[in-house]
Amino acid sequence: MAFKFLSKQEETSERTKLIQSINQVKSELKQNEALFNLSLSSDMIDFAIHKDIALKAQYNYLLKKYKEHT
């Protein structure tokens, strides 16, 4: 694996993008929780559960990437 060295400005920009992505996923998790709570059909509940799993995986990935940049 090749390592790419970033300037301080590039590093700051990368962290900012990651923070924005993390906040976006957190917002989507809250929206999905509301969808789950309002769902009446089993299909919608299943959808909300699967989406929650995917969003949490994305959130964990972004946190890991952020920690690599700090």
VEXMARFI-34578 format. One record per atom (N, C-alpha, C): residue number from 1; x, y, z. Coordinates in Angstrom, 2 decimals. Layout:
% residues N
[NUM [X Y Z]]
...
This chain:
% residues 70
[1 [0.85 -1.17 0.00]]
[1 [0.00 0.00 0.00]]
[1 [0.90 1.24 0.00]]
[2 [0.61 2.16 -0.89]]
[2 [1.38 3.39 -0.98]]
[2 [0.74 4.45 -0.06]]
[3 [1.58 5.16 0.62]]
[3 [1.09 6.23 1.49]]
[3 [1.18 7.55 0.75]]
[4 [0.14 8.35 0.90]]
[4 [0.12 9.67 0.29]]
[4 [0.26 10.69 1.41]]
[5 [1.26 11.53 1.29]]
[5 [1.46 12.58 2.28]]
[5 [0.69 13.81 1.86]]
[6 [-0.11 14.34 2.79]]
[6 [-0.94 15.50 2.51]]
[6 [-0.38 16.73 3.20]]
[7 [-0.59 17.87 2.56]]
[7 [-0.21 19.12 3.20]]
[7 [-1.17 19.37 4.36]]
[8 [-0.83 20.32 5.23]]
[8 [-1.71 20.63 6.37]]
[8 [-3.08 21.09 5.87]]
[9 [-3.09 21.87 4.81]]
[9 [-4.35 22.36 4.26]]
[9 [-5.19 21.20 3.72]]
[10 [-4.55 20.28 3.02]]
[10 [-5.26 19.11 2.49]]
[10 [-5.78 18.23 3.62]]
[11 [-4.96 18.09 4.65]]
[11 [-5.35 17.29 5.81]]
[11 [-6.55 17.92 6.51]]
[12 [-6.53 19.22 6.69]]
[12 [-7.65 19.93 7.31]]
[12 [-8.90 19.80 6.46]]
[13 [-8.75 19.93 5.17]]
[13 [-9.89 19.79 4.26]]
[13 [-10.47 18.39 4.33]]
[14 [-9.61 17.39 4.39]]
[14 [-10.06 16.00 4.48]]
[14 [-10.81 15.76 5.79]]
[15 [-10.31 16.29 6.89]]
[15 [-11.00 16.16 8.18]]
[15 [-12.35 16.85 8.15]]
[16 [-12.40 18.03 7.54]]
[16 [-13.66 18.76 7.43]]
[16 [-14.69 17.97 6.65]]
[17 [-14.28 17.37 5.55]]
[17 [-15.19 16.54 4.74]]
[17 [-15.68 15.34 5.54]]
[18 [-14.77 14.74 6.30]]
[18 [-15.16 13.59 7.11]]
[18 [-16.16 13.99 8.19]]
[19 [-15.93 15.12 8.83]]
[19 [-16.86 15.61 9.86]]
[19 [-18.23 15.87 9.25]]
[20 [-18.25 16.48 8.08]]
[20 [-19.53 16.73 7.41]]
[20 [-20.23 15.41 7.08]]
[21 [-19.48 14.44 6.62]]
[21 [-20.07 13.13 6.30]]
[21 [-20.59 12.44 7.55]]
[22 [-19.84 12.52 8.63]]
[22 [-20.27 11.93 9.90]]
[22 [-21.56 12.57 10.37]]
[23 [-21.63 13.89 10.31]]
[23 [-22.84 14.60 10.73]]
[23 [-24.03 14.24 9.84]]
[24 [-23.79 14.06 8.55]]
[24 [-24.85 13.68 7.61]]
[24 [-25.40 12.30 7.98]]
[25 [-24.52 11.36 8.26]]
[25 [-24.95 10.01 8.61]]
[25 [-25.70 10.04 9.95]]
[26 [-25.24 10.84 10.91]]
[26 [-25.95 10.95 12.18]]
[26 [-27.37 11.46 11.96]]
[27 [-27.51 12.44 11.07]]
[27 [-28.83 12.98 10.74]]
[27 [-29.71 11.90 10.08]]
[28 [-29.13 11.14 9.17]]
[28 [-29.86 10.06 8.52]]
[28 [-30.28 8.98 9.51]]
[29 [-29.44 8.71 10.50]]
[29 [-29.80 7.74 11.53]]
[29 [-31.02 8.22 12.33]]
[30 [-31.05 9.50 12.65]]
[30 [-32.20 10.05 13.38]]
[30 [-33.47 9.98 12.54]]
[31 [-33.35 10.31 11.26]]
[31 [-34.50 10.24 10.35]]
[31 [-34.99 8.80 10.22]]
[32 [-34.06 7.88 10.13]]
[32 [-34.42 6.48 9.99]]
[32 [-35.10 5.96 11.26]]
[33 [-34.65 6.45 12.42]]
[33 [-35.30 6.06 13.67]]
[33 [-36.75 6.53 13.68]]
[34 [-36.98 7.75 13.20]]
[34 [-38.35 8.26 13.13]]
[34 [-39.19 7.43 12.17]]
[35 [-38.59 7.05 11.03]]
[35 [-39.29 6.20 10.06]]
[35 [-39.68 4.88 10.72]]
[36 [-38.74 4.28 11.43]]
[36 [-39.00 3.01 12.12]]
[36 [-40.17 3.17 13.11]]
[37 [-40.12 4.24 13.90]]
[37 [-41.16 4.45 14.92]]
[37 [-42.53 4.71 14.32]]
[38 [-42.59 5.23 13.09]]
[38 [-43.87 5.54 12.45]]
[38 [-44.33 4.44 11.51]]
[39 [-43.50 3.44 11.29]]
[39 [-43.83 2.38 10.34]]
[39 [-44.96 1.50 10.86]]
[40 [-45.90 1.21 9.95]]
[40 [-47.02 0.37 10.31]]
[40 [-46.93 -1.01 9.67]]
[41 [-46.24 -1.11 8.56]]
[41 [-46.16 -2.40 7.88]]
[41 [-44.85 -3.11 8.22]]
[42 [-44.88 -4.41 8.16]]
[42 [-43.67 -5.18 8.45]]
[42 [-42.59 -4.92 7.41]]
[43 [-43.00 -4.64 6.17]]
[43 [-42.01 -4.33 5.12]]
[43 [-41.25 -3.04 5.43]]
[44 [-41.96 -2.04 5.89]]
[44 [-41.30 -0.77 6.22]]
[44 [-40.40 -0.93 7.46]]
[45 [-40.83 -1.73 8.40]]
[45 [-40.00 -1.99 9.58]]
[45 [-38.72 -2.71 9.17]]
[46 [-38.85 -3.72 8.30]]
[46 [-37.67 -4.43 7.80]]
[46 [-36.73 -3.48 7.07]]
[47 [-37.31 -2.62 6.23]]
[47 [-36.51 -1.64 5.50]]
[47 [-35.74 -0.75 6.46]]
[48 [-36.42 -0.24 7.48]]
[48 [-35.78 0.66 8.45]]
[48 [-34.67 -0.06 9.21]]
[49 [-34.89 -1.33 9.53]]
[49 [-33.86 -2.09 10.26]]
[49 [-32.63 -2.27 9.39]]
[50 [-32.82 -2.66 8.13]]
[50 [-31.67 -2.86 7.23]]
[50 [-30.94 -1.55 6.95]]
[51 [-31.70 -0.48 6.81]]
[51 [-31.08 0.82 6.59]]
[51 [-30.28 1.24 7.81]]
[52 [-30.79 0.96 9.00]]
[52 [-30.09 1.28 10.24]]
[52 [-28.75 0.55 10.30]]
[53 [-28.75 -0.71 9.94]]
[53 [-27.51 -1.50 9.95]]
[53 [-26.50 -0.90 8.97]]
[54 [-26.97 -0.55 7.78]]
[54 [-26.07 0.03 6.77]]
[54 [-25.53 1.38 7.21]]
[55 [-26.39 2.22 7.79]]
[55 [-25.95 3.54 8.24]]
[55 [-24.95 3.43 9.39]]
[56 [-25.16 2.49 10.29]]
[56 [-24.21 2.32 11.40]]
[56 [-22.86 1.82 10.90]]
[57 [-22.87 0.97 9.89]]
[57 [-21.61 0.51 9.29]]
[57 [-20.89 1.69 8.64]]
[58 [-21.64 2.52 7.94]]
[58 [-21.05 3.71 7.31]]
[58 [-20.50 4.66 8.36]]
[59 [-21.23 4.87 9.43]]
[59 [-20.81 5.74 10.52]]
[59 [-19.50 5.24 11.14]]
[60 [-19.43 3.93 11.41]]
[60 [-18.21 3.36 11.99]]
[60 [-17.03 3.50 11.04]]
[61 [-17.26 3.30 9.76]]
[61 [-16.20 3.46 8.76]]
[61 [-15.68 4.90 8.76]]
[62 [-16.59 5.87 8.76]]
[62 [-16.19 7.28 8.73]]
[62 [-15.43 7.66 10.01]]
[63 [-15.87 7.16 11.15]]
[63 [-15.16 7.43 12.40]]
[63 [-13.74 6.87 12.36]]
[64 [-13.61 5.68 11.82]]
[64 [-12.28 5.06 11.69]]
[64 [-11.39 5.92 10.78]]
[65 [-11.94 6.37 9.65]]
[65 [-11.16 7.22 8.74]]
[65 [-10.78 8.53 9.42]]
[66 [-11.70 9.10 10.20]]
[66 [-11.41 10.36 10.89]]
[66 [-10.28 10.16 11.89]]
[67 [-10.32 9.08 12.63]]
[67 [-9.26 8.81 13.63]]
[67 [-7.91 8.64 12.95]]
[68 [-7.89 8.10 11.74]]
[68 [-6.63 7.96 11.00]]
[68 [-6.04 9.33 10.61]]
[69 [-6.92 10.34 10.51]]
[69 [-6.48 11.68 10.09]]
[69 [-6.23 12.62 11.26]]
[70 [-6.31 12.09 12.48]]
[70 [-6.05 12.97 13.64]]
[70 [-4.78 12.57 14.34]]
